[in-house]
Amino acid sequence: MTLNPNSNVPLQTLIAALAHHLALDLSTTTPLAAAAVSSPFFLVYPPTNERLQGLVTAFRHAVQLKHQALVTDAEEGWSLSKAIFSKGVEGGIREWVREVIKGLQGGRAVIRLACSVGLLLGLSGLHKIYANNEKVENEVIIALAEVMDDYSVETGDWEKEFRPQLDETLLSLTLILASQSLPLISERKLKALPLSLLANFLTSTISTAFQQGNFLSNVPESTASELFHVPPDSSFAQTVQRMSTSPTMLAMAGLSKLTATVLAVLLGSSAGGLQDSHDTLATVCDITRRIEQDWRGTKLARIEREEEIYTRDLSKATWLLLKTFLFSTVMIADGVLGAIVYVRPPQASTGTQVTPQTLAQSTLQTLSHISFVVSQFGGVTATATSDDPGFTELRKVFYLALDILTFSENSTKITPGNSCETFVKELVADLGVDVFVPENIKSSSGVFEQAKTAYTLACIEQLVPLLGVPCLKEHVWGLCVPYLSDPSHRETFESAHSVVLSIFASHAQQQQPGHQIGLGLPAVHNRRQIAPEAQHESRHPNEVTAHGTSASTETSVLDSTGFVHRMVPYYAQCLIENSQDGRLSTAQLRLAYAALVRSACSFNSTASTGSHQLGWYCISLILDMIRELSQPELEESARERVQRLHLTLISTVPSLPLPLMIRALEEIRSIITTRSQSDSGVGGVGDGVEEERRRKELVDALFTEILERVGDREKEAAIRWWYAHRNSFLWGGGDDDAITKAEEKAEDILTTDQSPSDAVSRL
């Protein structure tokens, strides 16, 4: 094995010959292994990934060939004496591996590492785990430690003079070899390595592979025929090509997985694991910040259709780099966050400023910076299905980070409310627009801005219960308003509604007995009556002020308490406007309006009927719209909208307190019976059939709400009301068998109740 570094022998031929002779010629195993690690062909400088991986392949195939030869020999030449006195397959593998390792001693560390990695991969591919795995694992650990020692910053200047010349290429190639082998080695042995230094090397290598996030800084602005066009000989095109084909980029999955593994081990075994994880996540966050800054200024950020791209191959390569970085980020964050859940928060005596909340917030900030890439996978709120589970790891990291951010213990210095509010304020400020001027948001809402806004809203939705009213008023509400009636970007449109509904849901929960946290609202609300001239005015909540406001603390508390109260009329009108085609679906509208009514009725829920004015206002608003649209001659689209409003009204029944529920049921009965009586006046037979279908849909929906969703306190009254009026609903034959059968279940509720409520008699 004295090939010249410039030999014309093809590498594949050399690899095949090396594997063959290592496996089948036992007398030359040790000398051949020694010749391989000292051959100038592999020691050439600078080292190449192709030759190092060639060594890995040669030794890996040699293990397989040796095992196959031993098995064949044992099967063909079997005899009793041979079975008793021979070493067998396992013994033969042990002896052969021992001879190979003996030949590797004294070779250059990176070459020994490549050969040892090949041996380990070959042995791990066998069905039986042999005892020699431990010796090979030890050799991998030792060789890797020697290479890392050469790059250690603690090495003195005098000692460096006698070290071989080093470069970043050799380090990255070494880490690629490590990523192939270390996941196969037990955690106990990994702790023998300087893991903190290894994590630093891995982070630096990943950062270098993506050019610290600066690879988008030289995107040209030249266009051809209004299409995005980049000349093939431009520096940007060459940069993307070079990055896409680099060995480090091709091995990015393994490097990211190894980084996650190393950080997880550090978090579980080292006091400095938090700081090491923070350093890595901070580096990743810095990369994403530069990527976002450069991407925002390119024409690529403003492209909405693929037809607008002239150089599509370059565009695809660029997107592949961005998605690769997202995968790498998610993999690293998953390893860190998954391990930190089981780590005790740092004590004050340790002096570290890094907490689990710090790492979670850094992860969420990172995803925010590359939200335009996240949106390519449907966003963090994309619904998984059996056919298309989507990017499950991304959603796992997102929600796990939010859980950690909101988690608190007495030992932590940062309260969840403060950390969450600070995070929300940073997200909103990072949008770079004035959230109090809706026109500014709409005018700047391109593809990039919409994706970032949707991500911000998704974060806020989960954090609403921990946000105070001042934060909601000053940072959240103004961000949501412009998108509540703008369905042009579906994800942002739905996210804005989800945030508002989260506010109402959190408020309703606060009204439960014993609840005194979240939303900054006291447990007992001010029971002031709404002035008749201003009652239920559908204005922007930030524009509605209470009478007699002052700078006193008491007035401030009252204003905070009334914020959600003032949101109700505005949002009720907004939902009714969104009942049109192309906006909220029927299911979304029903769920949203029911949640709104539930929150509106939660104000002073123990008071008399007069305190439920706001809840009934929501009902009367939808009734007014139904009457306005219910004209004799309606287009099909208008009829469908009226049907959606009818179903929405029915969905509010379980959200209403008993006095209002009976009033609403009477309104619904009037609607259904009026529709039944008007069926005979419909012009055509087809129209009559369609009207009957809609009427039956309303009856089915009403019965379902009463039977399955009305609360226990109101269920008896609701069922008695149903039986009192069932004849006006069920008519025209046997098409109501399903309801008739379901009524048997309802009868059980009445017959098994030993102490019937007197709610009906009070009505």
C-alpha positions in Angstrom: 0.0 0.0 0.0 2.6 2.5 -1.1 0.5 4.2 -3.8 1.6 7.7 -4.8 -0.9 10.4 -3.8 -1.3 11.2 -7.5 -1.9 7.6 -8.5 -4.2 7.0 -11.4 -5.7 3.9 -9.8 -9.5 4.6 -9.4 -10.5 5.0 -5.8 -13.3 2.4 -6.1 -10.8 -0.1 -7.3 -8.5 0.6 -4.4 -11.3 0.3 -1.9 -12.5 -3.0 -3.3 -9.0 -4.5 -3.3 -8.3 -3.3 0.3 -11.6 -4.8 1.6 -10.9 -8.1 -0.2 -7.4 -8.6 1.1 -8.2 -7.4 4.6 -11.0 -10.0 4.9 -9.7 -13.0 3.1 -5.9 -13.0 3.7 -5.5 -13.5 7.5 -1.6 -13.5 7.3 -1.6 -10.0 5.9 -4.4 -8.4 8.0 -2.2 -6.5 10.4 0.4 -5.4 7.9 -2.2 -4.3 5.4 -4.1 -2.3 8.0 -0.8 -0.6 9.0 0.0 0.1 5.4 -3.5 1.7 4.9 -3.1 4.2 7.7 0.4 5.2 6.7 -0.2 5.3 2.9 0.6 8.7 1.3 -2.5 8.2 -0.8 -4.7 8.7 2.3 -2.3 11.1 4.0 -2.4 13.6 1.2 -2.9 17.2 2.3 -5.4 18.7 2.3 -7.5 15.6 3.2 -10.5 14.9 1.1 -13.9 13.5 2.2 -13.9 11.1 -0.7 -10.7 9.3 0.4 -11.7 9.3 4.1 -15.1 7.9 3.3 -13.4 5.4 1.0 -11.5 4.1 4.0 -14.7 3.8 5.9 -16.3 1.9 3.1 -13.3 -0.4 2.7 -13.2 -1.5 6.4 -16.9 -1.7 6.6 -17.1 -4.1 3.6 -14.1 -6.0 5.0 -16.1 -6.9 8.1 -19.0 -8.1 6.0 -16.8 -10.1 3.7 -14.9 -11.7 6.7 -18.2 -12.6 8.4 -19.5 -14.1 5.2 -16.3 -16.1 4.6 -16.4 -17.5 8.2 -20.0 -18.5 8.0 -19.4 -20.2 4.6 -16.4 -22.1 5.9 -18.3 -23.2 9.0 -21.2 -24.6 7.0 -19.2 -26.3 4.3 -16.4 -28.0 6.3 -18.4 -28.9 9.3 -17.1 -31.8 11.4 -17.4 -32.8 15.1 -13.8 -32.2 15.8 -13.9 -28.8 14.0 -17.0 -27.8 15.9 -15.4 -28.6 19.2 -11.9 -27.2 18.7 -12.3 -24.4 16.1 -13.0 -20.8 17.1 -16.2 -20.6 15.2 -17.6 -17.5 13.5 -17.7 -15.4 16.7 -14.1 -16.3 17.6 -12.9 -15.7 14.1 -14.4 -12.2 14.1 -12.8 -11.4 17.4 -9.4 -12.5 16.3 -9.7 -10.7 13.0 -10.8 -7.4 14.6 -8.0 -7.6 17.1 -5.4 -8.0 14.3 -6.9 -5.1 12.4 -6.8 -2.8 15.4 -3.2 -3.8 16.1 -2.3 -2.7 12.6 -3.9 0.7 13.1 -1.8 1.7 16.0 0.6 4.5 15.4 -1.2 5.9 12.4 -2.5 9.4 12.0 -5.5 10.0 14.2 -7.9 11.0 11.5 -7.0 8.0 9.4 -7.3 5.7 12.4 -10.7 7.3 13.1 -11.9 6.6 9.5 -10.8 2.9 9.7 -12.3 2.5 13.2 -15.6 4.0 12.0 -15.7 1.5 9.2 -15.1 -1.4 11.6 -17.8 -0.2 13.9 -20.3 0.3 11.2 -19.6 -3.1 9.8 -19.9 -4.8 13.2 -23.1 -3.0 14.0 -24.5 -4.3 10.7 -24.1 -7.9 11.8 -27.1 -9.6 13.4 -25.0 -10.6 16.5 -23.3 -8.1 18.7 -19.7 -9.3 19.3 -17.5 -8.5 22.2 -15.0 -6.7 19.9 -17.5 -3.8 19.5 -16.2 -2.4 22.8 -12.6 -2.4 21.5 -13.6 -0.7 18.3 -15.6 1.8 20.2 -12.6 2.6 22.4 -10.5 3.1 19.3 -13.0 5.5 17.9 -13.1 7.5 21.2 -9.4 7.7 21.4 -8.8 8.7 17.8 -11.5 11.4 17.9 -10.1 12.7 21.2 -6.6 13.0 19.6 -8.0 15.0 16.7 -9.9 17.3 19.0 -6.8 17.8 21.2 -5.0 19.2 18.1 -7.7 21.8 17.8 -8.1 22.6 21.5 -7.6 26.3 22.2 -5.9 25.4 25.5 -2.8 24.0 23.6 0.2 26.2 24.3 2.0 28.1 21.5 5.2 26.1 22.1 3.4 22.8 21.7 1.6 24.0 18.6 4.9 24.4 16.8 5.3 20.7 16.8 1.7 19.9 15.8 0.8 19.1 12.1 -0.8 21.9 10.2 -4.5 22.2 10.9 -7.4 23.6 9.0 -11.2 23.8 9.3 -11.6 21.3 6.5 -10.0 18.5 8.5 -12.0 19.3 11.5 -15.3 19.2 9.6 -14.3 15.9 7.9 -13.5 14.5 11.4 -16.8 15.6 12.7 -18.5 13.9 9.8 -16.8 10.7 10.8 -17.9 11.2 14.4 -21.5 11.7 13.3 -21.4 8.3 11.7 -20.1 6.5 14.7 -20.8 8.2 18.0 -24.6 7.6 17.9 -23.7 3.8 18.0 -21.6 4.3 21.2 -23.1 4.2 24.7 -23.6 7.4 26.7 -21.3 6.2 29.3 -18.3 6.1 26.9 -19.3 9.4 25.3 -18.7 11.1 28.6 -15.0 10.3 28.3 -14.8 12.9 25.5 -14.6 16.6 26.1 -18.2 17.0 25.2 -18.4 20.7 25.8 -15.5 21.2 23.3 -17.2 18.8 20.9 -20.4 20.7 21.0 -18.5 23.9 20.3 -16.8 22.3 17.3 -20.1 21.0 15.9 -21.8 24.3 16.3 -19.0 26.1 14.6 -19.0 23.6 11.7 -22.7 23.9 11.2 -22.4 27.7 11.3 -19.6 27.6 8.8 -21.5 25.3 6.4 -24.3 28.0 6.2 -21.7 30.8 6.1 -23.0 32.2 9.4 -26.2 33.0 7.6 -24.7 35.5 5.2 -25.2 33.4 2.0 -28.2 35.6 0.9 -26.3 38.9 1.3 -25.2 39.0 -2.3 -28.5 38.1 -4.1 -28.6 40.3 -7.2 -31.6 42.4 -8.1 -31.4 42.0 -11.8 -34.6 40.8 -13.5 -35.5 39.6 -17.0 -39.1 40.3 -18.2 -40.2 41.1 -14.7 -39.2 37.6 -13.6 -36.7 36.8 -10.9 -33.4 36.1 -12.7 -29.9 35.5 -11.4 -27.0 35.0 -13.9 -25.4 31.5 -13.5 -22.0 33.1 -13.3 -23.0 35.5 -10.4 -21.3 35.1 -7.0 -24.6 34.2 -5.5 -25.2 31.3 -7.9 -21.7 30.0 -7.3 -22.1 30.3 -3.5 -25.3 28.3 -3.5 -23.7 25.7 -5.8 -20.7 25.4 -3.5 -22.7 25.1 -0.4 -25.1 22.6 -1.8 -22.4 20.2 -2.8 -20.1 20.6 0.2 -19.5 17.4 2.3 -20.6 19.2 5.4 -24.0 20.1 3.9 -24.5 16.5 2.6 -23.8 15.2 6.1 -25.9 17.9 7.9 -28.5 15.5 9.2 -25.8 13.4 11.0 -24.0 16.5 12.3 -27.3 17.9 13.6 -28.3 14.7 15.3 -24.9 14.4 16.9 -25.1 17.9 18.2 -28.5 17.2 19.7 -27.1 14.0 21.3 -24.0 15.7 22.8 -26.1 18.6 24.2 -28.6 16.2 25.7 -25.8 14.2 27.4 -24.3 17.5 28.7 -27.6 18.6 30.1 -28.0 15.4 32.0 -24.5 15.1 33.4 -22.8 18.5 33.5 -23.4 21.7 35.4 -22.4 23.6 32.3 -24.9 21.9 30.0 -27.3 24.8 30.2 -24.6 27.2 29.1 -23.4 25.0 26.3 -26.9 24.5 25.0 -27.5 28.2 25.2 -24.3 28.9 23.2 -25.4 26.6 20.5 -29.0 27.8 20.3 -27.8 31.4 20.4 -25.5 30.8 17.4 -28.4 29.2 15.5 -30.6 32.2 16.4 -27.9 34.6 15.1 -27.8 32.7 11.8 -31.5 32.9 11.4 -31.5 36.6 12.2 -29.1 37.2 9.4 -31.0 35.0 7.0 -34.2 36.8 7.8 -32.6 40.2 7.4 -31.1 39.4 4.0 -34.2 37.5 2.7 -36.5 40.4 3.6 -34.6 42.6 1.1 -34.5 40.1 -1.8 -37.1 39.8 -4.6 -37.5 36.1 -3.6 -39.4 37.3 -0.5 -42.0 39.0 -2.7 -42.6 36.1 -5.1 -46.0 34.5 -4.7 -46.1 32.1 -7.6 -43.5 29.9 -9.1 -44.2 31.4 -12.6 -42.5 34.6 -11.4 -39.1 32.8 -11.2 -36.9 32.6 -14.3 -33.9 30.7 -12.8 -36.0 28.0 -11.1 -33.1 25.6 -10.5 -31.2 28.2 -8.5 -34.4 29.1 -6.6 -35.0 25.4 -5.7 -31.4 25.1 -4.6 -31.8 28.1 -2.3 -35.0 26.8 -0.8 -33.3 23.4 -0.3 -30.6 25.2 1.8 -33.2 27.0 3.8 -35.2 23.9 4.5 -32.1 22.0 5.4 -31.2 24.7 8.0 -34.8 24.4 9.4 -34.4 20.7 9.7 -31.1 21.1 11.4 -32.5 23.7 13.8 -35.5 21.5 14.7 -33.3 18.5 15.3 -31.0 20.4 17.6 -33.8 22.1 19.5 -35.7 18.8 19.9 -32.7 17.2 21.6 -32.1 20.2 23.9 -35.7 20.7 24.9 -36.5 17.0 25.2 -33.6 16.7 27.7 -34.1 19.9 29.6 -37.6 18.8 30.7 -35.9 16.4 33.1 -33.2 18.8 34.3 -33.6 20.5 37.7 -33.6 24.3 37.2 -30.3 25.9 38.2 -29.9 27.2 41.8 -29.1 30.8 42.5 -25.7 29.8 43.9 -24.5 28.5 40.6 -24.4 32.1 39.2 -25.7 31.1 35.8 -28.2 33.4 34.1 -29.3 30.6 31.7 -32.6 28.9 32.6 -34.8 26.4 30.7 -37.1 29.4 29.9 -34.1 31.1 28.2 -33.5 28.1 25.9 -37.2 27.8 25.1 -37.4 31.5 24.3 -34.3 31.3 22.1 -35.9 28.4 20.2 -39.1 30.3 19.6 -37.2 33.4 18.5 -35.2 31.2 16.0 -38.4 29.8 14.5 -39.8 33.3 14.2 -36.8 34.5 12.2 -37.3 31.7 9.7 -41.1 31.6 9.8 -41.2 32.2 6.0 -39.6 28.7 5.7 -41.9 27.2 8.4 -44.9 28.4 6.4 -43.8 26.2 3.5 -44.8 23.2 5.7 -48.2 24.7 6.6 -47.0 26.6 9.6 -46.7 25.5 13.2 -50.5 25.2 13.6 -51.0 22.9 10.6 -53.5 20.1 11.3 -52.0 16.6 11.0 -54.1 13.9 9.3 -53.6 10.2 8.8 -52.7 10.7 5.2 -50.5 13.7 5.7 -49.0 14.0 9.2 -47.0 17.0 8.2 -43.9 18.2 10.0 -44.6 16.6 13.3 -41.1 17.3 14.8 -41.6 21.0 14.1 -44.9 21.1 15.9 -43.4 19.1 18.8 -40.5 21.6 19.2 -42.9 24.5 19.0 -45.3 23.4 21.6 -42.6 21.9 23.9 -40.8 25.3 23.9 -44.1 27.1 24.8 -44.7 24.6 27.6 -41.2 25.2 29.0 -41.6 29.0 28.6 -44.8 29.0 30.7 -43.5 26.6 33.3 -42.3 28.0 36.6 -40.9 26.8 39.9 -40.1 28.7 43.0 -36.4 28.3 42.3 -36.5 30.2 39.1 -35.9 33.9 39.1 -38.1 34.7 36.2 -41.9 34.5 36.7 -43.8 33.1 33.8 -45.9 36.2 33.4 -43.0 38.5 33.0 -41.0 36.2 30.7 -44.1 35.5 28.5 -45.0 39.2 28.3 -41.5 40.1 27.4 -41.4 37.5 24.7 -44.7 38.6 23.2 -43.6 42.3 23.2 -40.3 41.3 21.4 -42.2 39.2 18.8 -44.6 42.1 18.0 -41.8 44.6 17.9 -39.9 42.4 15.6 -42.6 42.6 13.0 -41.3 46.1 12.3 -44.7 47.7 11.8 -47.0 50.0 13.9 -49.6 47.6 15.2 -51.9 50.4 16.1 -52.3 51.6 12.5 -54.1 48.9 10.5 -53.4 50.5 7.2 -49.7 50.2 7.8 -50.0 46.5 8.5 -52.1 45.8 5.4 -49.9 47.8 3.1 -46.8 45.9 4.1 -48.5 42.5 4.2 -46.6 40.4 1.6 -45.8 36.7 1.7 -42.9 37.2 4.1 -44.8 39.5 6.5 -47.9 37.3 6.5 -45.9 34.2 7.5 -44.2 36.0 10.3 -47.4 37.5 11.6 -49.1 34.1 11.5 -46.3 32.6 13.6 -46.4 35.5 16.1 -50.2 35.0 16.4 -49.7 31.3 16.9 -47.3 32.0 19.8 -49.6 34.6 21.4 -52.6 32.2 21.2 -50.9 29.8 23.5 -49.6 32.4 25.9 -52.8 34.5 26.4 -53.7 33.1 29.8 -50.4 34.4 31.2 -50.6 37.9 29.6 -51.9 40.9 31.5 -54.6 43.2 30.1 -52.1 46.0 29.4 -50.1 43.7 27.2 -53.2 42.5 25.4 -54.4 46.0 24.8 -51.1 47.5 23.8 -49.5 44.7 21.8 -52.0 41.9 21.0 -55.3 43.4 20.1 -53.9 45.9 17.7 -52.1 43.2 15.9 -55.2 41.0 15.5 -57.7 43.6 14.3 -56.5 44.1 10.7 -56.6 40.4 10.0 -60.0 39.6 11.5 -61.8 40.5 8.3 -59.1 39.8 5.8 -59.2 36.2 4.5 -56.7 36.8 1.7 -54.0 34.9 3.8 -55.8 32.0 5.4 -53.3 31.2 8.1 -53.1 34.7 9.4 -56.8 35.2 9.2 -57.6 32.1 11.2 -54.7 32.7 13.7 -56.0 36.2 14.5 -59.5 34.8 15.3 -57.8 32.0 17.4 -56.0 34.6 19.5 -59.2 36.6 20.1 -61.1 33.4 21.0 -58.3 32.5 23.3 -58.7 35.8 25.1 -62.4 35.1 25.6 -61.8 31.5 26.7 -59.3 32.6 29.2 -61.6 35.3 30.5 -64.4 32.8 30.9 -62.1 30.5 32.8 -61.2 33.3 35.2 -64.8 33.7 36.2 -64.9 30.2 37.6 -64.8 30.2 41.5 -61.3 30.4 42.9 -59.6 31.6 39.8 -57.5 34.7 40.3 -54.7 34.5 37.8 -54.2 35.3 34.2 -55.4 38.2 32.1 -54.7 40.5 35.0 -58.4 40.3 35.9 -59.6 40.1 39.6 -61.8 37.2 40.5 -64.8 39.5 41.3 -65.6 41.9 38.5 -67.1 45.3 38.8 -70.9 45.0 38.4 -71.6 48.4 36.8 -74.4 48.7 34.3 -73.8 49.8 30.8 -75.1 53.2 30.0 -78.2 53.0 27.8 -76.8 55.4 25.2 -73.6 53.5 24.9 -74.8 50.0 25.5 -73.2 47.3 23.3 -71.8 49.9 20.9 -69.8 48.0 18.2 -66.6 50.1 18.3 -63.0 49.2 18.6 -62.3 48.2 22.3 -59.3 50.6 22.5 -61.7 53.5 21.5 -64.3 52.7 24.2 -63.5 54.4 27.5 -65.4 54.3 30.8 -67.0 57.4 32.1 -65.0 59.3 34.8 -61.6 57.8 34.1 -58.7 59.1 36.1 -55.1 58.3 36.9 -55.9 56.5 40.1 -55.1 52.8 40.5 -58.8 51.9 41.1 -59.8 53.4 37.7 -56.9 51.6 36.0 -58.1 48.3 37.5 -61.7 49.0 36.3 -60.4 49.9 32.8 -58.5 46.6 32.7 -61.5 44.7 33.9 -63.7 46.2 31.2 -61.4 45.5 28.3 -62.7 42.1 27.5 -66.2 43.4 28.2 -65.7 46.0 25.5 -64.4 43.5 23.1 -67.6 41.5 22.9 -69.8 43.9 20.8 -67.0 44.6 18.4 -66.1 40.9 17.9 -69.7 39.8 17.6 -70.3 42.2 14.7 -67.0 41.0 13.2 -68.1 37.4 13.3 -71.4 38.2 11.7 -69.6 39.9 8.9 -67.4 36.9 8.5 -70.5 34.7 7.9 -70.2 35.5 4.2 -68.9 33.0 1.7 -65.1 32.6 1.5 -64.5 33.7 5.1 -65.0 31.5 8.2 -66.4 28.1 7.5 -69.7 27.1 9.1 -68.0 25.0 11.7 -65.5 27.7 12.5 -68.3 30.3 12.8 -70.4 28.1 15.1 -67.5 27.4 17.4 -66.3 31.0 17.5 -69.7 32.5 18.2 -70.5 29.9 20.9 -67.2 30.8 22.6 -68.0 34.5 22.4 -71.4 34.1 23.9 -70.0 31.8 26.7 -67.5 34.6 27.6 -70.1 37.3 27.4 -72.4 35.4 29.7 -69.6 34.8 32.2 -69.7 38.4 33.4 -71.2 38.3 36.9 -72.6 34.8 36.2 -74.2 34.6 39.6 -76.3 37.7 39.2 -79.8 38.1 38.0 -81.1 38.1 34.5 -80.3 41.8 34.1 -76.6 41.1 34.4 -76.7 39.0 31.2 -77.4 41.9 28.9 -74.1 41.4 27.0 -74.8 37.8 26.4 -78.3 38.5 25.0 -76.9 41.4 22.9 -74.9 38.8 21.0 -78.0 36.7 20.4 -80.1 39.8 19.4 -77.3 40.8 17.0 -77.4 37.6 15.1 -81.3 37.6 15.1 -81.3 41.1 13.6 -79.0 40.0 10.8 -81.2 36.9 10.2 -84.3 39.1 9.9 -82.5 41.5 7.6 -81.4 38.8 5.2 -84.6 36.8 5.3 -86.3 38.3 2.3 -88.8 36.3 0.1 -86.5 36.4 -2.9 -83.0 35.5 -2.0 -80.0 34.3 -4.1 -78.6 30.9 -3.3 -75.5 32.4 -1.6 -77.7 34.6 0.6 -79.8 31.5 1.6 -76.6 29.6 2.5 -75.5 32.5 4.7 -78.8 32.6 6.5 -78.5 28.9 7.1 -75.1 29.4 8.6 -76.4 32.1 10.8 -79.3 29.8 11.9 -76.8 27.0 12.8 -74.6 29.5 14.6 -77.6 30.7 16.7 -78.4 27.1 17.6 -74.7 26.5 18.6 -75.0 29.3 21.3 -77.7 27.4 23.2 -75.2 25.5 25.5 -73.3 28.7 26.2 -76.4 30.5 27.6 -77.5 30.6 31.3 -80.9 29.1 31.9 -83.1 32.3 31.6 -81.4 33.3 28.3 -81.4 29.7 27.0 -85.2 29.4 27.1 -85.6 32.8 25.3 -83.1 31.7 22.7 -84.9 28.3 22.2 -88.2 30.2 21.6 -86.5 32.3 19.0 -85.1 29.2 17.3 -88.5 27.4 17.5 -90.1 30.4 15.8 -87.5 30.3 13.0 -87.9 26.5 12.4 -91.7 26.6 12.5 -91.9 29.7 10.2 -89.7 27.9 7.7 -91.9 24.8 7.9 -95.0 26.8 7.2 -93.4 28.6 4.3 -92.3 25.4 2.5 -95.6 25.1 0.8 -95.1 28.5 -0.8 -91.8 27.7 -2.4 -92.0 28.0 -6.2 -90.5 24.8 -7.5 -90.3 21.2 -6.3 -86.6 21.3 -6.2 -86.6 24.4 -4.0 -89.1 22.8 -1.6 -86.8 19.8 -1.2 -83.8 22.0 -0.5 -85.8 24.0 2.0 -86.9 20.8 3.8 -83.3 19.7 3.9 -82.2 22.9 5.5 -85.1 22.8 8.0 -84.2 19.2 9.0 -80.5 20.2 9.4 -81.6 22.8 11.9 -83.8 20.4 13.8 -80.9 17.8 14.0 -78.5 20.5 15.1 -80.8 21.7 17.8 -81.5 18.3 19.2 -77.7 17.5 19.2 -76.9 20.7 21.1 -79.6 19.9 23.7 -78.8 16.3 24.2 -75.0 16.4 24.0 -73.7 19.9 24.9 -76.1 21.6 27.2 -74.7 21.6 30.8 -76.1 19.5 33.6 -77.7 22.5 35.3 -79.7 23.4 32.2 -80.2 20.0 30.6 -83.5 19.1 32.4 -85.1 22.4 31.4 -83.9 22.1 27.8 -85.2 18.5 27.5 -88.6 19.4 28.9 -88.7 22.3 26.5 -88.0 19.9 23.6 -90.8 17.5 24.6 -93.2 20.4 24.9 -92.5 21.5 21.3 -91.4 18.3 19.6 -94.5 18.1 17.5 -93.8 21.3 15.8 -90.3 20.0 14.8 -91.0 16.4 13.8 -93.5 16.3 11.0 -93.9 14.9 7.6 -93.2 11.2 8.1 -90.5 8.8 9.1 -87.5 10.8 8.3 -86.9 11.7 12.0 -86.3 8.2 13.2 -82.8 9.0 14.4 -84.1 11.8 16.7 -86.9 9.6 17.9 -84.4 6.9 19.0 -82.1 9.5 20.6 -85.0 10.8 22.6 -85.0 7.5 24.5 -81.7 8.6 26.0 -83.1 11.9 26.9 -86.0 10.2 28.8 -83.4 8.5 31.0 -82.1 11.9 32.1 -85.6 12.9 33.3 -86.6 9.5 34.8 -83.4 8.9 36.7 -83.3 12.4 38.2 -84.5 11.7 41.8 -84.7 15.5 42.7 -85.9 17.3 39.6 -84.9 20.9 39.2 -87.5 23.5 39.7 -86.0 25.6 36.9 -89.0 25.2 34.7 -91.5 26.1 37.3 -89.5 29.3 38.1 -89.8 30.2 34.4 
